[in-house]
Every structure is written in C-alpha cells, then in structure tokens.
Amino acid sequence: MEPELGTVQSVARAFHLIEFIARSREEITLSALAEATELPLPTIHRLLRTLVSLGYVRQLPNRRYALGPKLIHVGEVASLQMGAWARPHLAAVVEQLGETANMAILDGDRATYVAQVPSTHSMRMFTEIGRRVHTHSSGVGKALLAFLDEEHVQGIVAQAGLPVATPQTIGTAEALARELDLIRGRGYAIDDGEQELGVRCVAVHVPNMPIPTAISVSGPVARIDDGFAERAIPLLRQAASEISAEATHVTLLS
C-alpha cells in the first residue's frame, strides 16, 4: 500500500483504511486491517485514532471499527456534485430522445438517484433526486447489479430481499440471476413496468466510476417501445462513456 510519488504518505494510508473498511461492508478488527494493508499495528492504530477523533471512523464497544457519521455528509455532497457535472450529458440524451434521463449510484442495498433532466412532455416519469429504489426492480438498479461480483449481489439480495411491486417484478434469486446474465450479454437493462406499472426504462452501467453508477432514460410505455430502445441505447452508451471519461479526468487532477 505504498503511495504514489508526490503524495503525502499518511493521508494516502488513512484513505486506504477508510476504503478498506467500506469494502468490507462490516465491522472490522485492528488485526484484520493490519493483515489486509500490511502496515504495522502502531501505524494503523495512530491513523485510526485520528480518523475516530475527526468522526470519519467509529470505534465500537467490541473494539472493532466501522465508518463514521462524518462520511454521510461528505457522501451526500459528493453525490450532488457528481450529479451536477453529469447533468449536461443527461441533457444531451433528453434533447435527442425527448424523455427523462436519470443517473443513479449504488447506495448500500438500494440505488439512489443523484441527477435528473426531465422530459418536456406533460406526461412523464417523476423520480425525484435522492429517491432510493430497489435494485432488482429498477432499470438503473439492474444495470448496477449486473456489474457487481456475485457475492456482492447476494449480499444485497439477502439484505433488501426481492419485494414484488408489480406483476412484472422479478421475485426470485434464480430469475434475477438469469436477468443479470442477459444484461451482461447485451450491455443494457430494461425495466418494463417492474417498478411502476405503465413506465418503461432503459439503463446502462457507467464504467470506471469511483462508485457503481448507471444512467437511464424512462417514460410511459406508450412512447418507450422497442424502436425507442434501439435509438436510446447508443446515446446512453455515449453519455456513459463521456461521464466516465470526465470522472477519470477529475480523479487524475485531484
């Protein structure tokens, strides 16, 4: 876990610890952190003590460590900023297709919408920014799940379950696995009235993002037919590529 040239070693190590605690998705011991990071225990203890004092890490009564409440605010602001710079790319999709475009990120066991450019139609899909939806029954959610490892998907299903919102909603783990295989093969997800009757959505995964991300275009089934999907998919893929490139550029500058 050696930092890159020109970086501050202690800062890099502190963020590596935060990232590892986040990836573990559960409380973690000091010894497990030492084994994973190959840092000396005194170094890890000193870094954790600082992070705990700042609120970015919590030490629990059982002496294990977990992410702290300060990160909630940081994450919320980061999501808003990410939505702001993705919005022009979503606007280009709306300009071409005339339907609502959204961006969502994986937020625990749900997908959370962080950006939206609405359709100009009076009859359109209303999904407010900040809304959290189940991953198995939404286009963006299934696009996110399809590019996670199997263990992560199983963890999300175990935690959130597979509640059935409409007769079209996937209700079993076996059916979800088949759907995710299909999405990986064709490169996009479809929500055909699975989250809300009368609404159809086409979504794609945004590659190389710091957090799993997907974008979509959605609207009433009367307007989102097979021909619409064929037009939408190349535009969504182009927007996803541009968002990914911009995120990489921001990361390199930071």
C-alpha positions in Angstrom: 0.0 0.0 0.0 2.7 2.4 -1.0 1.5 5.9 -2.0 2.2 7.3 -5.5 5.1 9.7 -6.0 4.3 13.3 -4.9 1.5 12.2 -2.4 1.5 12.6 1.4 2.0 9.1 2.8 -0.1 9.4 5.9 -3.0 10.9 4.1 -2.9 8.1 1.4 -2.7 5.5 4.1 -5.7 7.0 6.0 -7.8 6.9 2.9 -6.8 3.4 2.1 -8.0 2.4 5.6 -11.4 4.1 5.0 -11.7 2.5 1.6 -10.9 -1.0 3.1 -13.5 -0.6 5.9 -16.0 0.5 3.3 -15.3 -2.5 1.0 -15.5 -5.0 4.0 -19.2 -3.8 4.5 -19.0 -4.8 8.1 -17.2 -4.0 11.4 -13.5 -4.9 11.2 -10.8 -5.6 13.8 -7.4 -3.9 14.0 -5.6 -7.1 13.3 -7.7 -7.7 10.1 -6.8 -4.2 8.9 -3.1 -4.9 9.6 -3.3 -8.1 7.7 -5.0 -6.5 4.7 -2.9 -3.4 4.5 0.5 -4.9 5.6 1.0 -1.8 7.8 2.5 -2.0 11.3 -0.1 -2.1 14.1 1.2 1.1 15.7 0.8 2.9 12.4 -2.7 1.7 11.9 -3.7 2.5 15.5 -2.4 6.0 15.2 -4.2 6.6 11.9 -7.5 5.2 13.2 -7.2 7.3 16.4 -7.0 10.4 14.3 -9.9 9.3 12.0 -12.1 8.4 15.0 -11.4 11.9 16.6 -12.5 13.5 13.3 -15.6 11.4 13.0 -14.7 9.6 9.9 -14.3 6.2 11.7 -16.1 4.8 14.7 -14.7 2.5 17.3 -17.4 0.2 18.6 -17.7 -1.2 22.2 -16.4 -4.5 20.9 -13.2 -2.6 19.8 -14.0 -3.2 16.1 -14.0 -0.3 13.7 -16.7 1.0 11.3 -17.2 4.0 9.1 -18.2 7.2 11.0 -21.1 9.6 10.6 -19.0 12.4 9.2 -18.8 10.4 5.9 -22.5 10.6 5.4 -22.4 14.4 4.8 -19.3 14.0 2.7 -21.0 11.4 0.6 -24.2 13.4 0.2 -22.3 16.5 -1.1 -20.1 14.3 -3.4 -23.3 12.8 -4.9 -24.8 16.2 -5.5 -21.5 17.4 -7.2 -21.3 14.3 -9.3 -24.9 14.8 -10.4 -24.1 18.5 -11.3 -21.3 17.6 -13.7 -23.2 14.7 -15.2 -26.3 16.7 -15.9 -25.1 18.2 -19.3 -24.6 14.7 -20.6 -28.1 13.7 -19.5 -29.4 16.8 -21.1 -27.9 15.8 -24.4 -29.8 12.5 -24.2 -33.1 14.2 -23.4 -32.5 16.6 -26.3 -32.2 13.7 -28.7 -34.9 11.4 -27.2 -37.4 13.8 -25.5 -37.7 11.5 -22.4 -36.5 11.9 -18.8 -32.8 10.9 -18.2 -31.5 9.9 -14.8 -28.3 8.9 -13.1 -28.2 6.7 -10.0 -25.5 5.3 -7.7 -25.4 2.2 -5.6 -26.2 3.2 -2.0 -25.9 0.3 0.3 -28.6 -2.2 -0.9 -30.5 0.3 -3.0 -30.0 2.6 -6.0 -30.2 6.3 -5.3 -31.0 8.9 -7.9 -28.4 11.7 -7.9 -29.2 13.6 -11.2 -32.1 14.1 -13.5 -33.0 16.0 -16.6 -36.8 15.8 -17.1 -38.7 15.4 -20.3 -40.7 18.3 -21.7 -43.8 16.1 -22.0 -46.6 16.8 -19.6 -46.9 13.1 -19.1 -43.5 11.8 -17.8 -41.8 9.8 -15.1 -41.4 11.7 -11.8 -38.4 10.5 -9.9 -37.0 13.0 -7.5 -33.3 13.3 -6.8 -32.5 11.4 -3.6 -35.1 8.7 -4.1 -33.9 5.2 -3.2 -35.2 2.3 -5.1 -34.8 -1.5 -5.0 -32.1 -2.7 -7.4 -33.9 -5.8 -8.7 -37.0 -3.9 -9.9 -35.4 -0.8 -11.5 -33.5 -0.3 -14.7 -30.7 1.6 -13.1 -30.6 -1.0 -10.2 -30.3 -4.0 -12.5 -27.6 -2.2 -14.6 -25.7 -1.7 -11.3 -26.2 -5.3 -10.1 -25.0 -6.8 -13.4 -21.5 -5.4 -13.0 -21.0 -6.3 -9.3 -19.4 -9.6 -8.2 -21.7 -12.4 -7.3 -21.0 -12.2 -3.6 -21.9 -8.5 -3.5 -25.2 -9.2 -5.4 -26.1 -12.0 -3.0 -25.4 -9.7 0.0 -27.7 -7.0 -1.5 -30.5 -9.6 -2.1 -30.1 -11.0 1.4 -30.3 -7.6 3.0 -33.0 -6.0 0.9 -35.0 -9.0 -0.2 -36.9 -9.2 -3.5 -40.2 -7.4 -2.8 -42.7 -7.6 -5.7 -44.0 -4.1 -6.7 -46.0 -5.2 -9.8 -46.9 -8.4 -11.6 -43.7 -7.9 -13.8 -41.3 -7.6 -10.9 -38.6 -10.2 -10.5 -39.4 -12.2 -7.4 -36.7 -14.9 -7.1 -33.0 -15.1 -6.9 -32.9 -17.5 -9.8 -34.9 -15.2 -12.1 -32.7 -12.3 -11.1 -29.5 -14.2 -11.9 -30.9 -15.1 -15.3 -31.8 -11.4 -15.9 -28.3 -10.2 -14.9 -26.7 -12.7 -17.3 -28.9 -11.3 -20.0 -27.9 -7.7 -19.2 -24.2 -8.5 -19.2 -24.6 -10.1 -22.6 -26.4 -7.3 -24.3 -24.9 -4.4 -22.3 -28.1 -2.7 -21.1 -31.0 -3.2 -18.7 -34.8 -2.8 -19.2 -37.4 -2.1 -16.5 -40.7 -3.0 -18.2 -43.2 -1.9 -15.6 -41.3 -3.7 -12.8 -41.1 -0.8 -10.5 -44.2 1.1 -11.6 -46.9 -0.1 -14.0 -47.1 1.9 -17.2 -43.5 3.0 -17.0 -40.6 1.6 -19.1 -36.9 2.3 -18.6 -33.7 1.6 -20.5 -30.4 1.8 -18.5 -26.7 1.3 -18.9 -23.8 0.9 -16.5 -21.3 3.7 -16.3 -17.8 2.1 -16.3 -14.7 3.1 -14.2 -16.6 5.2 -11.7 -15.4 5.5 -8.0 -18.9 4.2 -7.0 -21.1 1.9 -9.1 -23.2 4.2 -11.3 -25.8 3.8 -14.0 -27.8 6.2 -16.3 -31.2 5.7 -17.8 -34.0 7.1 -19.9 -37.6 6.4 -18.9 -41.1 7.3 -19.8 -44.6 5.9 -20.4 -44.9 2.6 -22.2 -46.8 4.3 -25.0 -43.7 6.2 -26.0 -40.9 3.8 -24.9 -41.3 1.0 -27.4 -38.7 -1.3 -29.0 -37.8 1.2 -31.6 -37.2 3.8 -28.9 -34.9 1.5 -27.1 -32.8 0.9 -30.2 -32.3 4.7 -30.5 -31.7 5.2 -26.8 -29.0 2.6 -26.2 -26.3 4.2 -28.4 -27.0 7.6 -26.9 -26.9 6.2 -23.3 -23.6 4.4 -24.0 -22.1 7.6 -25.4 -23.2 9.6 -22.4 -21.9 6.9 -20.1 -18.5 6.9 -21.8 -18.4 10.7 -21.5 -19.3 10.7 -17.9 -16.7 8.0 -17.2 -14.0 10.0 -19.0 -14.9 13.1 -17.1 -14.8 11.3 -13.8 -11.4 9.8 -14.6 -10.1 13.3 -15.6 -11.3 14.8 -12.3 -9.7 11.9 -10.4 -6.4 12.5 -12.2 -6.5 16.2 -11.4 -7.3 15.7 -7.7 
